[in-house]
């Protein structure tokens, strides 16, 4: 009887183990299917607040550096705006004021990356903005030197984004010089490179070509600098090139990022 | 006796903080080694549970700790899968590695109670199971068996260093 009892106790531990493993695997599979009903992720208040606390402590050391870098970016942006306005004014008829012609399809929400990873198969980062700030699933996240990712889970104050270094990420990107476009994906090569696939063979490609966002999806505005071509090849008798793109942004050092909201429904339908 | 669970809870919280705030950040280094590896210190929470704790509790604790890590790593279910298995394997390993005189049930598997060699053996087998299952669940297909093995090996070595370092540095008694 005692032996039997011990056997049952042993067996029940194994059963519990099996049950929990099945639950864990279900979570893994569900997550891989990109279902939205997941309850534990780092956009939750608990992890968000903890990450924010740690990030604030680290930020404090870099304040001067961050301020310098932001001022530099500001100067560049101001220069770009003045030049664009000047060019626009020249194109417009003289009697039309510039303000009445400006479209405003994009809204930019600034955010701070409070947690990040690059060494997993599917990397994510967490930002300190949530649905309270207007963040929604599917918005693009850009960084000062390129693109960073796409918003995935949105909490009240924090959100997680699929990093570009994520096997689930597919970004429509184009060669700036001749506008051939394809899908930019990450195949776990290394955190500094992504692959641009499906570029037709007749495209003229040179090492060093600039790769930008294509603007064919409404996640990212057109023409954001992503990186440069390191090398390219075709697989077997395929009619398509695969390009290895060196990312301009160092994803490991993501800090200040900008979430892009596309609001113009009129433009979407065109 | 009543202070032991509290001690375990506080230790677990501190190790979780260390894992998600410090060790996870180290993974942001772009050197070759880190692209293939990670440092897992948190399995020590399960490995350091006292000998007398029932397997059921160990497995449940493993699952819960795994889910907490998953929340911070955004790897839903992957860490939970690996740590639940590690917690189950802990029971089997303890039975397999049991010294002739048996365990002192009020103790934990520490250098203080079992000696460095025993702790190293126990830790390396547990971590091997943990890291292998972690990367298997992360990739979720055996097509990439080479990559799983490479990541397992690098992570195992890095985690082993940190885990034994933890034992030597803090020398936990229970």
Interface residues (C-beta under 8 A of the other chain):
Chain A: X10 X12 X13 X14 X16 X17 X20 X21 X23 X24 X25 X26 X27 X28 X29 X30 X31 X32 X38 X40 X41 X42 X44 X46 X47 X50 X51 X54 X115 X116 X117 X118 X119 X120 X121 X122 X124 X126 X160 X188 X190 X191 X192 X250 X252 X253
Chain B: X17 X20 X21 X24 X27 X28 X29 X30 X34 X35 X36 X37 X38 X54 X55 X56 X59 X60 X62 X63 X66 X67 X70 X71 X72 X73 X74 X75 X76 X77 X78 X80 X81 X84 X85 X87 X88 X91 X137 X138 X139 X140 X147
